[in-house]
């Protein structure tokens, strides 16, 4: 029973992932993207697109002896940054937007410096910027080398700062001059908020938290959250992940509030809404951090409805919502479902009647090899902490003689119960698909920890006791 997989969870994940492995953002029209790459003869090349944090194959083409090839279709591409991928995992990026019939020419020695564009203003602007940045990077190298030798080199520091300011000025001027271009939208979306000086508090000191709070509050200022072209760049996913996982305290209430805020900003754009809801839901459903399933439940209850989850079929939607219903009663902080089962003598035991400061609910199986490792460790923990804890060991095996024999041979003198006639619903109620599983309850039978490794149990209870004694 150790390696039994949760088929529902796998179905949930694979179904969601499949939704986004298909580029379903085509427009009417078509594309005709031709290239000439000197030095790339008689090989296969690929057109790929960014989507979120991944890249997907869109088209293939064979170069001729002159390095000429064309990607062509009657179906237009969704706007974004695409990759022309060559043998050896080499690639260069192109911008695709309204112009979908253009030609680009370069050589394999230096794609950027040699690039010539015709028929695409966006790519002319894009490669003009890349060429400018390339020259500035070469200028910076001499100063970087000097700083490696002498980190306090004032002239080198000033040189780096000057170049940095020049690049910022270039981008600012670029965005003003070409405000309507997609390249400007990319620049705006990729820049961080400029943080003003922190205000002075009444005590005369600077507000040490101001920079972080300002940065987070203005994080989305320059991003058009109605523009789903940003999904087909590396920008939106990177920003979203940073906001949700780095700029938000990783506790469910804070994450839920941040998720609701972001989702509210993208509601008017179906593609951004779909991707944002999917990614947050999937990220926390698969998280290995204890308690993050509360975010999954929140997302499902609020966004996986028939009206909102338009990309999910009814069968899949039912399975997702049913999984959230299973998890909700066993979230951290909830009073766990009661279990009433018989011990090896036929006497009934109720989990909720256990009178100890902490109760360890241990789901196990005598045939489970991992359980055979965990059980003696848990027995030692129990032996050292009998005054404060009780172990309520629930056997998932239905072969009663095997269970009794194991208890006797291993002298397991905690509360041992089983359900040989399969009359109790604990497997469903506690989402038990593998063994062993450990839940820790407080005196009120609220779940304070779950799915802990046995090596963590004793330290967790020790820390919890200290917090309880301090009233934290």
MISENU-392403 format. One line per field, with one value per residue (C-alpha): residue number from 1; residue in one letter; x, y, z. Coordinates in nm, 2 decimals, decimal comma. Example, Ala and Ser with C-alpha at 12.3 -4.5 7.8 and 13.67 -1.06 7.14 Angstrom:
BEGIN
num = [1  2] $
residuo = [a  s] $
X = [1,23  1,37] $
Y = [-0,45  -0,11] $
Z = [0,78  0,71] $
***
This chain:
BEGIN
num = [1  2  3  4  5  6  7  8  9  10  11  12  13  14  15  16  17  18  19  20  21  22  23  24  25  26  27  28  29  30  31  32  33  34  35  36  37  38  39  40  41  42  43  44  45  46  47  48  49  50  51  52  53  54  55  56  57  58  59  60  61  62  63  64  65  66  67  68  69  70  71  72  73  74  75  76  77  78  79  80  81  82  83  84  85  86  87  88  89  90  91  92  93  94  95  96  97  98  99  100  101  102  103  104  105  106  107  108  109  110  111  112  113  114  115  116  117  118  119  120  121  122  123  124  125  126  127  128  129  130  131  132  133  134  135  136  137  138  139  140  141  142  143  144  145  146  147  148  149  150  151  152  153  154  155  156  157  158  159  160  161  162  163  164  165  166  167  168  169  170  171  172  173  174  175  176  177  178  179  180  181  182  183  184  185  186  187  188  189  190  191  192  193  194  195  196  197  198  199  200  201  202  203  204  205  206  207  208  209  210  211  212  213  214  215  216  217  218  219  220  221  222  223  224  225  226  227  228  229  230  231  232  233  234  235  236  237  238  239  240  241  242  243  244  245  246  247  248  249  250  251  252  253  254  255  256  257  258  259  260  261  262  263  264  265  266  267  268  269  270  271  272  273  274  275  276  277  278  279  280  281  282  283  284  285  286  287  288  289  290  291  292  293  294  295  296  297  298  299  300  301  302  303  304  305  306  307  308  309  310  311  312  313  314  315  316  317  318  319  320  321  322  323  324  325  326  327  328  329  330  331  332  333  334  335  336  337  338  339  340  341  342  343  344  345  346  347  348  349  350  351  352  353  354  355  356  357  358  359  360  361  362  363  364  365  366  367  368  369  370  371  372  373  374  375  376  377  378  379  380  381  382  383  384  385  386  387  388  389  390  391  392  393  394  395  396  397  398  399  400  401  402  403  404  405  406  407  408  409  410  411  412  413  414  415  416  417  418  419  420  421  422  423  424  425  426  427  428  429  430  431  432  433  434  435  436  437  438  439  440  441  442  443  444  445  446  447  448  449  450  451  452  453  454  455  456  457  458  459  460  461  462  463  464  465  466  467  468  469  470  471  472] $
residuo = [x  x  x  x  x  x  x  x  x  x  x  x  x  x  x  x  x  x  x  x  x  x  x  x  x  x  x  x  x  x  x  x  x  x  x  x  x  x  x  x  x  x  x  x  x  x  x  x  x  x  x  x  x  x  x  x  x  x  x  x  x  x  x  x  x  x  x  x  x  x  x  x  x  x  x  x  x  x  x  x  x  x  x  x  x  x  x  x  x  x  x  x  x  x  x  x  x  x  x  x  x  x  x  x  x  x  x  x  x  x  x  x  x  x  x  x  x  x  x  x  x  x  x  x  x  x  x  x  x  x  x  x  x  x  x  x  x  x  x  x  x  x  x  x  x  x  x  x  x  x  x  x  x  x  x  x  x  x  x  x  x  x  x  x  x  x  x  x  x  x  x  x  x  x  x  x  x  x  x  x  x  x  x  x  x  x  x  x  x  x  x  x  x  x  x  x  x  x  x  x  x  x  x  x  x  x  x  x  x  x  x  x  x  x  x  x  x  x  x  x  x  x  x  x  x  x  x  x  x  x  x  x  x  x  x  x  x  x  x  x  x  x  x  x  x  x  x  x  x  x  x  x  x  x  x  x  x  x  x  x  x  x  x  x  x  x  x  x  x  x  x  x  x  x  x  x  x  x  x  x  x  x  x  x  x  x  x  x  x  x  x  x  x  x  x  x  x  x  x  x  x  x  x  x  x  x  x  x  x  x  x  x  x  x  x  x  x  x  x  x  x  x  x  x  x  x  x  x  x  x  x  x  x  x  x  x  x  x  x  x  x  x  x  x  x  x  x  x  x  x  x  x  x  x  x  x  x  x  x  x  x  x  x  x  x  x  x  x  x  x  x  x  x  x  x  x  x  x  x  x  x  x  x  x  x  x  x  x  x  x  x  x  x  x  x  x  x  x  x  x  x  x  x  x  x  x  x  x  x  x  x  x  x  x  x  x  x  x  x  x  x  x  x  x  x  x  x  x  x  x  x  x  x  x  x  x  x  x  x  x  x  x  x  x  x  x  x  x  x  x  x  x  x  x  x  x  x  x  x  x  x  x  x  x  x  x  x  x  x  x  x  x] $
X = [0,00  0,31  0,30  -0,07  -0,12  -0,40  -0,56  -0,80  -0,51  -0,32  -0,63  -0,68  -0,32  -0,29  -0,62  -0,53  -0,18  -0,32  -0,54  -0,23  -0,01  -0,22  -0,19  -0,55  -0,52  -0,54  -0,69  -0,84  -0,59  -0,26  0,12  0,41  0,74  1,04  1,41  1,75  2,03  2,37  2,55  2,24  2,20  1,96  1,85  1,51  1,41  1,13  0,90  0,80  0,60  0,62  0,31  0,34  0,67  0,69  0,76  0,55  0,63  0,42  0,56  0,86  1,04  1,33  1,61  1,75  2,11  2,11  1,97  1,62  1,31  0,95  0,69  0,35  -0,01  -0,36  -0,42  -0,27  -0,05  -0,14  0,07  0,38  0,75  0,83  1,15  1,32  1,50  1,79  2,00  2,21  1,94  2,04  1,76  1,68  1,36  1,11  0,81  0,48  0,18  -0,02  0,26  0,26  0,42  0,79  1,14  1,44  1,80  2,11  2,41  2,50  2,80  2,60  2,22  2,17  2,44  2,38  2,00  1,81  1,43  1,18  0,80  0,79  0,82  0,81  1,11  1,30  1,24  1,32  1,65  1,74  1,71  1,90  2,19  2,20  2,21  2,48  2,71  2,64  2,71  3,05  3,12  3,03  3,27  3,58  3,43  3,32  3,67  3,81  3,57  3,66  4,02  3,92  3,56  3,62  3,73  3,55  3,60  3,46  3,16  3,09  3,12  2,87  2,63  2,66  2,58  2,29  2,14  2,20  2,01  1,72  1,70  1,71  1,42  1,22  1,27  1,18  0,86  0,76  0,84  0,69  0,41  0,17  0,41  0,40  0,77  0,70  0,43  0,70  0,94  0,68  0,57  0,93  1,04  1,02  0,85  1,08  1,08  1,09  1,27  1,11  0,92  1,05  0,85  0,75  1,05  1,28  1,37  1,31  1,02  1,22  0,92  0,83  1,03  0,88  0,52  0,56  0,71  0,43  0,15  0,28  0,40  0,14  0,12  0,29  0,14  -0,18  -0,36  -0,61  -0,33  -0,31  -0,01  0,20  0,11  0,31  0,62  0,83  0,71  0,36  0,43  0,75  0,57  0,27  0,48  0,70  0,39  0,21  0,51  0,77  0,59  0,31  0,35  0,31  0,02  -0,32  -0,51  -0,25  -0,21  -0,59  -0,62  -0,33  -0,49  -0,83  -0,67  -0,48  -0,77  -1,00  -0,75  -0,76  -1,12  -1,20  -0,95  -1,04  -0,69  -0,52  -0,80  -0,78  -0,41  -0,39  -0,66  -0,52  -0,16  -0,24  -0,48  -0,23  0,07  -0,08  -0,26  0,08  0,27  0,46  0,43  0,19  -0,14  -0,12  -0,42  -0,63  -0,54  -0,65  -0,98  -1,03  -0,95  -1,18  -1,47  -1,44  -1,34  -1,41  -1,78  -1,98  -2,01  -1,64  -1,43  -1,54  -1,24  -1,32  -1,58  -1,85  -1,69  -1,36  -1,52  -1,71  -1,39  -1,20  -1,48  -1,53  -1,16  -1,19  -1,49  -1,28  -0,99  -1,19  -1,29  -0,93  -0,76  -0,53  -0,74  -1,05  -1,19  -1,11  -1,39  -1,44  -1,34  -1,51  -1,37  -1,30  -0,97  -0,84  -1,07  -1,38  -1,41  -1,51  -1,28  -1,38  -1,11  -1,29  -1,29  -0,91  -0,82  -0,47  -0,31  -0,21  -0,33  -0,14  -0,37  -0,16  -0,29  -0,08  -0,08  0,12  0,22  0,35  0,73  0,75  0,52  0,76  1,02  0,80  0,61  0,91  1,03  0,68  0,67  0,99  0,83  0,52  0,73  0,91  0,59  0,32  0,22  0,12  0,03  -0,18  -0,15  -0,47  -0,34  -0,59  -0,51  -0,62  -0,57  -0,87  -0,68  -0,75  -0,52  -0,22  -0,30  -0,33  -0,01  0,19  0,06  0,15  0,50  0,59  0,42  0,22  0,04  -0,12  -0,49  -0,51  -0,82  -0,92  -1,22  -1,21  -1,57  -1,52  -1,80  -1,62  -1,55  -1,22  -1,03  -1,24  -1,27  -0,90  -0,80  -0,60  -0,45  -0,11  0,03  0,17  -0,01  0,02  -0,21  -0,15  -0,45  -0,47  -0,68  -0,99  -0,92  -0,83  -0,58  -0,25  -0,03  -0,07  0,13  0,44  0,74  0,77  1,11  0,94  0,66  0,84  1,00  0,67  0,49  0,77  0,75  0,37  0,38  0,62  0,39  0,08  0,25  0,33  -0,03  0,09] $
Y = [0,00  0,23  0,34  0,35  0,67  0,92  0,88  1,17  1,41  1,29  1,33  1,68  1,79  1,62  1,77  2,12  2,10  1,96  2,27  2,49  2,27  2,37  2,71  2,80  3,17  3,19  3,48  3,50  3,54  3,37  3,41  3,39  3,43  3,38  3,37  3,35  3,24  3,23  2,91  2,71  2,47  2,18  2,15  2,15  2,46  2,52  2,80  2,80  3,03  3,12  3,05  3,12  2,97  2,71  2,71  2,51  2,40  2,58  2,50  2,34  2,42  2,29  2,52  2,49  2,51  2,89  2,88  3,00  2,87  2,98  2,92  2,95  2,89  3,01  3,06  3,37  3,36  3,50  3,81  3,75  3,67  3,36  3,16  3,05  2,73  2,58  2,26  2,25  2,43  2,76  3,02  3,38  3,56  3,75  3,97  3,86  4,10  4,26  4,22  3,84  3,85  3,96  3,85  3,84  3,77  3,71  3,48  3,21  3,41  3,67  3,67  4,01  4,22  4,07  4,09  4,27  4,30  4,38  4,40  4,42  4,74  4,56  4,35  4,65  4,82  4,51  4,44  4,80  4,78  4,45  4,59  4,90  4,68  4,46  4,76  4,87  4,53  4,54  4,88  4,74  4,45  4,67  4,82  4,48  4,35  4,65  4,60  4,23  4,34  4,63  4,64  5,00  5,13  5,46  5,52  5,18  5,23  5,56  5,40  5,13  5,38  5,60  5,32  5,21  5,56  5,57  5,25  5,37  5,69  5,50  5,28  5,58  5,77  5,46  5,41  5,77  5,77  5,43  5,43  5,22  4,94  4,60  4,63  4,93  4,72  4,46  4,72  4,86  4,53  4,42  4,72  4,74  5,03  5,31  5,35  5,70  5,79  5,65  5,90  6,00  5,87  6,07  5,94  6,08  5,75  5,63  5,39  5,06  4,88  5,15  5,03  4,68  4,81  5,06  4,81  4,56  4,82  4,95  4,62  4,60  4,97  4,95  4,62  4,61  4,32  4,32  4,23  3,85  3,90  3,91  3,55  3,46  3,63  3,53  3,84  3,78  3,44  3,56  3,87  3,67  3,40  3,67  3,85  3,55  3,35  3,61  3,94  3,77  3,61  3,24  3,17  3,08  3,39  3,62  3,41  3,40  3,77  3,83  3,57  3,74  4,08  3,96  3,76  4,06  4,26  4,00  3,91  4,10  3,90  3,54  3,41  3,59  3,49  3,13  3,11  3,30  3,09  2,76  2,84  2,95  2,65  2,40  2,55  2,52  2,19  2,04  2,23  2,02  2,29  2,19  2,38  2,51  2,29  2,57  2,79  2,51  2,49  2,86  2,88  2,59  2,73  3,08  3,02  2,66  2,71  2,63  3,00  3,10  2,79  2,80  2,60  2,29  2,03  1,92  1,59  1,74  2,03  1,78  1,60  1,92  2,05  1,71  1,70  2,04  1,91  1,62  1,85  2,13  1,94  1,84  2,17  2,30  2,45  2,25  2,01  1,68  1,42  1,17  0,81  0,54  0,19  -0,13  -0,24  -0,60  -0,71  -0,56  -0,26  0,07  0,37  0,73  0,96  1,26  1,10  1,08  1,29  1,41  1,75  1,62  1,32  1,16  1,00  0,74  0,57  0,26  -0,09  -0,39  -0,48  -0,13  -0,13  0,24  0,18  -0,08  0,19  0,46  0,26  0,19  0,55  0,67  0,41  0,57  0,92  0,79  0,63  0,96  1,18  0,97  1,24  1,47  1,26  0,96  0,77  0,67  0,42  0,34  0,03  0,04  -0,33  -0,56  -0,88  -0,87  -1,16  -1,01  -0,68  -0,84  -1,04  -0,72  -0,54  -0,82  -0,88  -0,51  -0,44  -0,14  -0,03  0,28  0,29  0,04  0,03  -0,11  -0,14  -0,50  -0,48  -0,14  0,03  0,35  0,63  0,74  0,67  0,93  1,17  1,19  1,16  0,85  0,71  0,61  0,50  0,59  0,92  1,13  1,39  1,59  1,72  1,95  1,89  2,02  1,78  2,06  1,96  2,14  1,94  1,67  1,45  1,51  1,29  1,09  1,25  1,59  1,49  1,52  1,86  1,99  1,90  2,04  2,38  2,37  2,32  2,62  2,84  2,71  2,78  3,14  3,18  3,23] $
Z = [0,00  0,03  -0,33  -0,42  -0,62  -0,58  -0,92  -0,86  -0,79  -1,09  -1,30  -1,17  -1,24  -1,58  -1,70  -1,60  -1,75  -2,07  -2,10  -2,14  -2,35  -2,65  -2,80  -2,84  -2,89  -3,27  -3,45  -3,80  -4,08  -4,10  -4,07  -4,31  -4,13  -4,36  -4,25  -4,40  -4,17  -4,32  -4,22  -4,14  -4,43  -4,48  -4,12  -3,94  -3,74  -3,51  -3,41  -3,04  -2,82  -2,46  -2,26  -1,89  -1,77  -2,05  -2,42  -2,67  -3,03  -3,28  -3,63  -3,81  -4,13  -4,33  -4,44  -4,79  -4,89  -4,86  -4,51  -4,62  -4,45  -4,38  -4,11  -4,27  -4,18  -4,25  -3,88  -3,72  -3,42  -3,08  -3,01  -2,80  -2,80  -3,01  -3,05  -3,36  -3,25  -3,44  -3,39  -3,08  -2,88  -3,02  -3,07  -3,11  -3,01  -3,24  -3,16  -3,32  -3,31  -3,59  -3,85  -3,93  -4,27  -4,25  -4,33  -4,10  -4,20  -3,99  -3,95  -3,70  -3,57  -3,40  -3,44  -3,29  -3,45  -3,79  -3,78  -4,06  -4,06  -4,33  -4,29  -3,91  -3,72  -3,39  -3,47  -3,61  -3,28  -3,08  -3,25  -3,25  -2,87  -2,85  -3,06  -2,83  -2,52  -2,67  -2,71  -2,36  -2,23  -2,40  -2,24  -1,89  -1,92  -1,88  -1,56  -1,43  -1,48  -1,29  -1,00  -0,98  -0,92  -0,69  -0,56  -0,44  -0,78  -0,79  -1,16  -1,24  -1,02  -1,18  -1,52  -1,44  -1,29  -1,60  -1,84  -1,62  -1,64  -2,01  -2,06  -1,84  -2,04  -2,37  -2,26  -2,12  -2,44  -2,65  -2,46  -2,51  -2,88  -2,95  -2,69  -2,90  -2,99  -2,83  -2,75  -2,53  -2,35  -2,29  -2,15  -1,92  -1,79  -1,72  -1,52  -1,14  -0,95  -0,87  -0,49  -0,34  -0,02  0,29  0,50  0,84  1,14  1,45  1,63  1,37  1,21  0,86  0,80  0,75  0,60  0,35  0,05  0,06  0,11  -0,17  -0,40  -0,34  -0,36  -0,70  -0,84  -1,11  -1,20  -1,54  -1,65  -1,87  -1,71  -2,00  -2,25  -2,29  -2,52  -2,21  -2,14  -2,45  -2,30  -2,00  -1,81  -1,68  -1,52  -1,36  -1,22  -1,10  -0,93  -0,76  -0,63  -0,50  -0,36  -0,27  -0,20  0,00  0,34  0,28  0,51  0,35  0,45  0,30  -0,01  -0,06  -0,03  -0,28  -0,52  -0,50  -0,56  -0,87  -1,01  -0,98  -1,19  -1,48  -1,47  -1,79  -1,99  -2,03  -2,10  -1,82  -1,59  -1,68  -1,65  -1,32  -1,16  -1,29  -1,19  -0,83  -0,78  -0,92  -0,74  -0,40  -0,46  -0,53  -0,26  -0,02  0,25  0,52  0,52  0,16  0,06  0,22  -0,08  -0,31  -0,14  -0,15  -0,52  -0,61  -0,40  -0,55  -0,91  -1,01  -1,06  -1,37  -1,45  -1,40  -1,50  -1,86  -1,97  -1,76  -1,87  -1,63  -1,53  -1,45  -1,27  -1,05  -0,96  -0,87  -0,66  -0,49  -0,40  -0,24  -0,04  0,09  0,19  0,35  0,68  0,74  0,68  0,96  1,24  1,17  1,43  1,26  1,18  1,46  1,42  1,62  1,57  1,77  1,91  1,90  2,18  2,02  2,25  2,08  2,09  1,99  1,87  2,02  2,36  2,39  2,69  2,62  2,54  2,20  1,99  1,71  1,46  1,28  0,97  0,89  0,75  0,88  0,52  0,44  0,43  0,51  0,81  0,94  0,95  1,09  1,36  1,59  1,57  1,66  1,95  2,09  2,06  2,24  2,51  2,59  2,58  2,73  2,98  2,69  2,39  2,29  1,97  1,80  1,55  1,27  1,07  0,71  0,66  0,67  0,76  1,13  1,24  1,07  1,24  1,59  1,54  1,45  1,75  1,98  1,84  1,84  2,18  2,05  2,37  2,23  2,11  1,82  1,61  1,28  1,04  0,90  0,77  0,59  0,78  0,86  0,61  0,75  0,43  0,25  0,54  0,60  0,23  0,30  -0,03  0,10  0,43  0,67  0,74  1,06  1,19  1,51  1,71  2,01  2,32  2,13  1,85  1,61  1,34  1,42  1,19  0,92  0,70  0,91  0,88  1,20  1,27  1,29  1,53  1,86  1,77  1,65  1,97  2,18  1,99  2,01  2,39  2,43  2,22  2,41  2,75  2,63  2,51  2,14] $
***
